[in-house]
């Protein structure tokens, strides 16, 4: 009898309507934090929207709101901007080369550190990820001082080395995140069947971590392509990266082509982000 009465009282309590005070508290919490989130999102999105709108201006300088709208500055990028196209090609070349070298170095490093629990492994992992903790200006200045102390002049290769320093940590991070999700039994089963370490890597490990490597490479490439600080410190007089070129044309005469370049980069980045998220699930590697 007692058990039946307890179940009845629990059922009545479950069906009892919520108190007005608790409902009001929940609604006020959602309202406050939802409002703060909306303000933060608006603050982050507004500069991008302003740049996109300004890139379609018909004026000869950067003004917002635009006095009129035209695609003339996008057309000027392809027909009358050889210096911008050269800077774009150099930025793409440096970012692609830095990412290729970073993949070759970061994947073996991640394989060595992913499942180790020793203190030296954590120290090395922190060392690999340390460039992410430094401001870009500090990292660029430190690399410049290092090259000067070593007697190495600035060149295309010093620029590539600097970009390796800012791209490798992203690939290490996403590769480690992918490796820790692999069931160790898969490697044990392959080893018990006589598979060599090299065979296990190419047939078991690499297919399972490929998405993480690709996701990290994509993020690293975009960070390298758009980097200003490291490129500013480590490029020579003949190597002008696209962000540096955009900075100069804005500083000199507020050239609207800089907004047009930004519009192209924003559109390409959004498309690539959607494609990469569908293909590799980038967001999963940072949870």
N, C-alpha and C positions, 0 to 999 in steps of 0.2 A: 504493500500500500504506500509506504513512504517513498519508494522508488517512483511509483506512478505520479504521486503528488509533485515530486521534484521535476519530473519531465514536463508536467503540465505547467508548473510555474515558469520553467525555462522557455517553453513555447509561447506563453503569454508575454514574457519579457521580450522575446524576439519580435513579436508582432506589435509591441508597444511603439507608438510614434516617437520620433526623436524630439528632444526638447527644443524649443525655439532658440534658447541661448546657444546651444551647440551648433545648430544650423547657421545662425548668424555669425558665429566665430569662424566657421569654415568658409562661408561666403566672403567675409572680410579678408581672410587670409588669401583666398584665390584672387580677389580683386586687387589687393596690394601687390602681390608678387606677379600677377599677370600684367599689371600696369608697369611695374619696373622692367619686366621682360620686354614689353612692347616699346618702352622708351629706349632700352639698350639696343634692340633690333633696329629701331628707327635711326639711332645715332650711328650704327655701323653701316647701314644701307644707304643713308642719305648722301655721303660723299661719292659713292659709286654712281648713284642716280644723277647727281649734279654733273659729274664728269661726262656721262653718256649724253645727257641733254646738251651740254656745252659743245661736245664734239660735232654736233649738227648745226652749229651756228653759221650764219651767213656773214658775220663780222670778220674783221681782219685781226682781231686780238681776242683773248679770253675774257668773256663777259658773261655774267649770269644775272638775270635771265637773258637769253639770246634775243637780239632785236629781230631776227628772222631765222629761218631754218633752211639748210642746204646740205648736200652731200659733197660739196666741193673739196673739203679737206680730206675726205677719204679718197677721192679721186687723185688729189695731189700727192698722197702717199705713194701711189704706184707710178705716177707719171713725172713727178718733179721732186723726188726726195731720195737721190742715190745715197747720200750720207746716212740716212736713217735705215735704208735697206742693208747697207754694209754693216752698220752697227747691229742690226737684227741678226744677220748671218754670223757675225762674230759671237754674239751672245748665245746663239743656238749651238755653235760649234763648241764653245767652252763648256756649256752646260751638259751637252751630250757626252763629251770626252770625260768630264769630271764624273758624271754618273756611271759611265762604263768602268772606269778605274775604281770608283767607290764600290760598285757591286763586286768586283773581283777581290777587293780587300775586306769588305764588310761581311759577306756571306761566310767565308771561313772563320772570321772572328766570332760571328754569332754562333756558328756550330760548336766552337770551342768553349763558349761561355754560357750557353743557354741553360744547360742542366747541371752545371757545377754549383756547389754550395760553399766552396772554400772562400776564405776572405780575399785571397789574391784575385779570384775571378770577379768578385764584386768591385774591387779596386780598378781592375782593367776595364770592366764595363762602364764604370763611372768616368774613366779617362776617355773612352771612346765617345761617350755622350756629353762630355764637358763643353764642347763648342756650342751646344744648344743652350747652355746656362749663361754664356757670355753675351753681352751686347755686341752687335755686329761691328760697331766702330772700334770697340776694344780689341776684338779678334783681328780685324784688319790691321790696326796699328801694331799689335803684337807680332803678326806675321811679317810686316814690313821691317820692324826692328830686328827680327830673327834673320831675315835675308841680308840686311845691312851688316850685321855682325858676322855673318858667314861670307861676306864679300860677294854675294850673288846679286847681279843687277836685275832690274825689273824687265820682264819679257812676257811673251805669251805663256810660257810654261810656269812662271811664278803665279800668273793669274789662274792657271788650271789647278796648281797645287792649293792655292787659297780656296778655290771652289770645292776641291775635294774635302777640305776640312769642314765645310758647311753642309756637304751632301752626305758624306759617309754616316754620320750619326743617325739620320733618318732611316737609312737602309738597315743599319744595325738594329735599331729599335723595332721596326716592323718584322724583321726576320726572326729576332728572338721571340717576339710575341707569337709568331706562327709556329716556331719550334716547340715552345712549351705546351702547345695544344695537341701535339702529336702523341698518340698512345705509344709508350715505350715498348709495348708488346709487339708492335709491328717490326721494330728493329731486332728484337730478340728472336722473333720467328724467322726473319730473313737470315740472321746470323746462324741460327740452329740448322738451317737448310744449306749452309755452306757458302752463303753469299759473302763476297769481299766487301770491305768498307767502301771502295769506289763504286762497286755495283749497287750497293744499298743506297748510296747517295743519289745516283742518277735514276734509279728505278723506284725508290720509296720516298726518300727525304725531299728531293728537289720537286717532284710533282706536288707534294703536300704543302711546301712553303712557297711555291711559285707566286701565288697571289700576294702573299706578304711582301715578297721581294719586289714585285711589280708595283705594288701600292707605295712602298717606300721610295722606289726609284722615281715614280711620278711626282710625289711630293718634293723630293730632293731636286728634281729637274726644275720645277716651277720656282722653288726657292732660289736656286742658282741663277736662273734666267732673269729674275726680278731683283737680284741683289745689287745694292748700291755701295754699301760701305766697303766691303772687301774688294770689289772691282775698282773703287776709287783709289784705294791705297796701293794696290798691287799691279795696276795696268801701266804700261809705258805710254809714251807719246803717240805711238802708232796704233794702240789697241784701245778703241773707244767702244765700250759696251753700250747696249741700247738704253738702259736706265741713265747712264751718264750723259748720253747724247740728248735724251729728253730733258734732263736737268739743265743742260746748257742752253737749249733753245727756249726754255721757259724763262731762264734767268736773263737771257739777252733781250728778247722782244715779245714774250708771252705768246709764242707761236701756237696757233690752234692745232697744228699738226700733232703736238704732244697729246692733246685730248683725243684726237683721232686714233693715234697709236694705242692709247689707253683703252679706247672703245673696242679696238680689234682684240687686244689682249684679254679684256674682260669677257668678251663673247667666246673666244677660243678656250679660255680657262673654264668657263661654265660648261661648255659642251664636253670638254675632256673630263671634267669632274663627274658629269652624269654618266659618261661612257665607262670611266674607270670604276665608278661605284657599282654599275650594273655588272661589270666583268669581274671585279676583284673584291668588292665590298670593302672599300678603304676604311670606312668608319669602324668596322669590326676590329681592326688592328690597333685601335687607340682606346679601347674600353678598359 
